[in-house]
Amino acid sequence: MDAANRQLTTYRLLEKPDRQSQWSKAIIQFLLGQSTEEEFLRQAAKVPASGKRLAMASAANYFIASKRLVNGNKEGALEYFKKCVAGGGRGNLEFRLAAIELSHLANP
């Protein structure tokens, strides 16, 4: 986990500020433990375009689930992978990844 955190920190520092969206920054901060799940979900809800809000909420649920899974909280991960899939967004990468994770977790 430390190696992944170092890589994310390096990416954040090396990426040109004008290329980093607020959403990318929010994802990195969450994954690095610099924001809570609640703060991360609020950030996803701040997206001005209502059409993107669903995609951001789905992505936020996916990242929360993934972080919970990495930290050994399988039940918590299942909860948020289910929220990601239930939220729709079949065309989103996070939706597809959450569906795959749910399949793997249901059939270990």
C-alpha positions as CSV (number, residue, x, y, z in Angstrom):
1,M,0.0,0.0,0.0
2,D,2.9,2.4,0.8
3,A,4.3,1.9,-2.8
4,A,0.9,2.7,-4.3
5,N,0.6,5.8,-2.1
6,R,4.0,6.9,-3.2
7,Q,3.1,6.5,-6.8
8,L,-0.1,8.4,-6.4
9,T,1.7,11.2,-4.6
10,T,4.3,11.3,-7.3
11,Y,1.7,11.4,-10.0
12,R,-0.1,14.3,-8.3
13,L,3.1,16.3,-7.9
14,L,4.3,15.7,-11.5
15,E,1.0,16.2,-13.3
16,K,0.6,19.8,-14.6
17,P,-2.0,21.6,-12.5
18,D,-4.0,22.7,-15.6
19,R,-4.4,19.0,-16.6
20,Q,-5.7,17.9,-13.2
21,S,-9.4,18.1,-12.9
22,Q,-10.9,18.7,-9.5
23,W,-12.4,15.2,-9.8
24,S,-8.9,13.6,-10.4
25,K,-7.6,15.5,-7.4
26,A,-10.5,14.3,-5.3
27,I,-9.9,10.7,-6.2
28,I,-6.2,10.9,-5.4
29,Q,-6.9,12.6,-2.1
30,F,-9.4,10.0,-1.1
31,L,-7.2,7.1,-2.1
32,L,-4.3,8.6,-0.1
33,G,-6.5,8.9,3.0
34,Q,-6.6,12.8,2.8
35,S,-10.4,12.9,2.7
36,T,-13.1,10.8,4.2
37,E,-15.7,8.7,2.3
38,E,-18.3,11.3,3.1
39,E,-16.2,14.2,1.8
40,F,-15.4,12.2,-1.3
41,L,-19.1,11.5,-2.0
42,R,-19.9,15.2,-1.4
43,Q,-17.2,16.1,-4.0
44,A,-18.8,13.8,-6.5
45,A,-22.2,15.5,-5.9
46,K,-20.7,18.9,-6.7
47,V,-20.4,18.2,-10.4
48,P,-22.3,21.0,-12.1
49,A,-23.6,19.0,-15.0
50,S,-26.4,16.8,-13.8
51,G,-25.7,14.2,-16.5
52,K,-22.2,13.7,-15.0
53,R,-23.4,13.5,-11.4
54,L,-24.6,9.9,-11.9
55,A,-21.2,8.9,-13.4
56,M,-19.3,10.6,-10.6
57,A,-21.4,9.0,-7.9
58,S,-20.9,5.6,-9.5
59,A,-17.2,6.2,-9.7
60,A,-17.1,7.4,-6.1
61,N,-18.9,4.3,-4.9
62,Y,-16.4,2.1,-6.9
63,F,-13.4,3.8,-5.4
64,I,-14.8,3.5,-1.9
65,A,-15.5,-0.2,-2.4
66,S,-12.1,-0.8,-3.8
67,K,-10.4,1.0,-0.9
68,R,-12.5,-1.0,1.6
69,L,-11.6,-4.3,-0.2
70,V,-7.9,-3.4,-0.1
71,N,-8.2,-2.7,3.6
72,G,-9.8,-6.1,4.2
73,N,-13.4,-5.0,4.6
74,K,-15.1,-7.4,2.1
75,E,-18.6,-6.7,3.4
76,G,-18.2,-3.0,3.2
77,A,-16.7,-3.4,-0.3
78,L,-19.7,-5.4,-1.4
79,E,-22.0,-2.7,-0.2
80,Y,-20.4,0.0,-2.3
81,F,-19.8,-2.2,-5.4
82,K,-23.6,-2.9,-5.2
83,K,-24.3,0.8,-4.9
84,C,-22.1,1.5,-7.9
85,V,-23.9,-1.1,-10.1
86,A,-27.3,0.0,-8.8
87,G,-26.6,3.6,-9.7
88,G,-26.5,2.7,-13.4
89,G,-24.0,4.0,-15.8
90,R,-23.5,0.8,-17.8
91,G,-21.1,2.6,-20.1
92,N,-18.8,3.7,-17.3
93,L,-15.6,1.8,-16.6
94,E,-16.3,1.8,-12.9
95,F,-19.7,0.2,-13.4
96,R,-18.1,-2.6,-15.4
97,L,-15.3,-3.1,-12.9
98,A,-17.8,-3.1,-10.0
99,A,-19.9,-5.8,-11.7
100,I,-16.7,-7.9,-12.2
101,E,-15.7,-7.5,-8.6
102,L,-19.2,-8.5,-7.4
103,S,-19.0,-11.6,-9.6
104,H,-15.6,-12.5,-8.1
105,L,-16.6,-11.8,-4.5
106,A,-19.8,-13.9,-4.9
107,N,-17.8,-16.8,-6.3
108,P,-14.4,-16.9,-4.6
